[in-house]
């Protein structure tokens, strides 16, 4: 089992994240990879799309469609190989997505949500 620093070292050394999940509502591994600037190929599950939104840095592959996962991988590989400026732009956009989940942004929203629920009961 990797400790946190070892895990970050491992994913930081990569240029893409693939998650062919069949059931997930908020995959933290996607968030972690976006935070370090890795484009992501992930299953097009409604909850995942809702959580992260549409972005050039995320390829939502059709569930159980191996060819579509391959298309996503090849898309980012071709960009990485042939257009490093475009790849850096994708990395920047990935980090921007992850920044929306900063605890200083999220915790006040959660607190407000609980307050509204409490006040309505």
Secondary structure, DSSP 8 states (H G I E B T S, - for coil): ---HHHHHHHHHT-SEEEE--SS-SS-HHHHHHHHTT-EEEEE--HHHHHHH---TTEEEE-TT-HHHHHHHHHHHHHHHHH-HHHHHHHHHHHHHHHHTT-HHHHHHHHHHHHHHHHHH-
